[in-house]
């Protein structure tokens, strides 16, 4: 599993097709469909702006 913690992502489909990821306290800024086609995701305390 890949872990992302306290990260900021911005852009179109930034994690497109990602698999087996943990997202904790992540912020998704401007951009469309940041998790499109992603699989097996754990998402906690995160924000989509």
QUIDA-V766926 format. One record per backbone hydrogen bond with DSSP energy under -1.0 kcal/mol. NH is the residue of the N-H (numbers start at 1). CO is the residue of the C=O. If there is no record, write none. Layout:
NH:CO + NH:CO
This chain:
2:20 + 4:22 + 6:24 + 9:27 + 11:30 + 13:32 + 15:34 + 16:13 + 17:36 + 18:15 + 20:39 + 21:40 + 22:2 + 23:42 + 24:4 + 25:44 + 27:7 + 28:47 + 29:9 + 36:33 + 38:35 + 39:18 + 42:21 + 44:23 + 47:26 + 49:28
